[in-house]
């Protein structure tokens, strides 16, 4: 997975020449200290890099233009230590095409009541300097994140960290490539969408490849490579004796390893960040690629089934955003309900492809029949997903725009063995409750496929959505059906 410390956000402080060289020297010293402190914060996963104070229109323009073109710079943090006349920022903000965070802070936490004088006031003007800057960003209708508070406060560091994770996911999408083996599952609506508009809006491309391209690689895999991968399976997973080499059903695991090797080669050689397939278009394959998909997801690739390229891309973005955090991110589907009025639950799963990184215990490698697809019994990993706070997110195409929908959930540990359900699975309670969570999701048009996260907050996903410039609907604590329906109506007007 991506090391987020390879990414930078630039810390840019605004001022002007009005206050003299001594004041500007202090501005620079304070700015360097703040940038250094944020860079050292354990809550901020990327590098925070100090840039010299900008004091003129040209300095602002040159700095923000350089941020656009410097590799691995994923965003810019701005702060007005003094008053920085905002007309100076117009040219620079007009060209800035990377995410922007406006930090409304000041160097000192407290007012020095006994010593404060006009020199102190001239230096520490963020309270109104940031308002001048904020007006111009609003006047230019630029999306940005505003974080308020002292720069050493834990909640401020956490908000900056969440935003930087969103910026990393957004950066990863730019120029990203996603492969689609075959087309969409026949007659299914929500998983399809406008791939041209998606590339314009999100920066990644989606192209279709015939399954024969993959089958040719499968046929070329060597026995020695398969045997080496089988040894990894044996070491890492619980495996029944008849699936081991020499066992009666070992051929299913052997074929799964062959598919994994070929699929990984296809993705690596093509520079892809994720993929989708559909069980209706796997001509020439012996079995569906269940085990291979689960393991590739755990390595950081995005995936969604039945040709759902939007969710595959979103899963990849979640994986980048959640890098280094405890917990996982993966492909999910709302499968069936438990309508016990005292314990209402959703069972989330999929045919084969739930992400190994979500497993709460050592997965079991198993082979079982699959009622669809018309292929041989596929290998897959079977496990439970841990309880705890989580969320489901879906990107849908509603015709004139894309919409991101997030439902916060509370996952619960399975209380039953489920001996006849040989798939990876998770149980959760939608927030604020089953009726509101499910009805709100349906009113919003949310898909049955989602990106499931154990470690990202709705705030981070909203930051990401702001960077994309698309609609955001959150369903969680405090949500009501009326509030959700009203927000959808208002958004219809706002997005025209």
ABEGO torsion letter per residue (X at the ends): XBBAAABBBBBBBBBBAAAEAAAAAAAAAAAAAAAAAAAABAABABBBBBBBBBABAAAAAAAAAAAAABBGBAEBBBBBABBBBAAAAAAAAAABABBBBBBBBBABABBBAAABBAAAAAABAAAAAAAAAAAAAAAAGBBBBBBBEBAABAAAAAAAAAAAAAAAAAAAABGBBBBBBEBBBBGBAAABEBAAAAAAAAGBBBBBBBAAAAAAAAAABBAAAAAAAAAAAAAABBBBAAABBGBAAAAAAAAAAAAAAAAAAAAAAAGBABBBBBAABABGBABBBAAAAAAAAAAGBBBBBGGBAAAAAAAAAAAAAABGBBEBBBBBBBABBBABAABBBBBBBBAAABBAAABABBBBBBBBBBABGGBBBBBBBBBBBBBEBBBBBBBBBAGABBBBBBBBBBBBBBABAGAABBBBBBBBBBOABAAAAAAAAAAAGBBABBBBBAABBAAAAAAAAAAAGBBBBBBBBGBBAAAAAAAAAAAAAAAX
